[in-house]
Amino acid sequence: MSTIFTINFRREAHERELARARARMIALGAWVAYFGLMVVILGLYGLNALAFSNRVAMLERQAARSRQQGESKDWTLGTGELATIADYAESLQRNRDRLRRLGQLLPPNVRLKSVNYNPDNLSGIGTRKLVITGVLRADQGQDRMKSVVGLASSLSADSLFHLGFRTVKLASTSVPEGAGPAEFTIECQ
C-alpha cells in the first residue's frame, strides 16, 4: 500500500522559519559588508598615513644632511627671471584693461566664442599670445569679410592692443555661402 499524498501540517511554521533565517542572513551580510568596507577605507587611510610619514622622514633626512654639509643655496634671481616676473605682474592689469577695451571695440553684431591668453602654455619673455575667436552676423547688404577685416584692423590700431602685442592679425575666417554668419580667429602676438 502506497500513500498518494501527504499533508504537512507544519508547513506554515516551516515557511516562517525559512523567512526568519533568510532575513537573518541578509542582515548578517549587510553588517559584514558594512564593516568590510570600513576596514578597507581605514586600511587605505593607514597606507596613506604610512606613505606620508615615510615622505616626511625622507625630507627631514635631506634637510639634516644639507645642514650638516653647510650648503647655502643662493636664491638670487637673474635679470631675465626678474623681467619675466615683472612682466607677469604688469600683464594682469593690462589684460584686464584690454578685455574691457575689447568689449568697447566690438560691434553689436559680433558674438565672441572664446578669448584665450597664452593658448600654447609657454613661459618666458616674448611668448605672449592672445587668441580671439568669434562669430560676426553682417547686416543685409554688408560684406561679412570686410567687417571681419575691419574688426581686426580696429584692434590693431587700438593703443592698448598695440602696446602689448607687436602684431594683430586675422588668423582664419570662415565665410559660408549665403547669409550665414562669418566665423573668425584673431591672433595678437
Secondary structure, DSSP 8 states (H G I E B T S, - for coil): ---S----TTHHHHHHHHHHHHHHHHHHHHHHHHHHHHHHHHHHHHHHHHHHHHHHHHHHHHHHHHHHHT--------HHHHHHHHHHHHHHHHHHHHHHHHHHHS-TTEEEEEEEESTT---STT---EEEEEEE---TT--HHHHHHHHHHHHHHSHHHHHH-S-EEEEEEE--SSS--EEEEEEE-
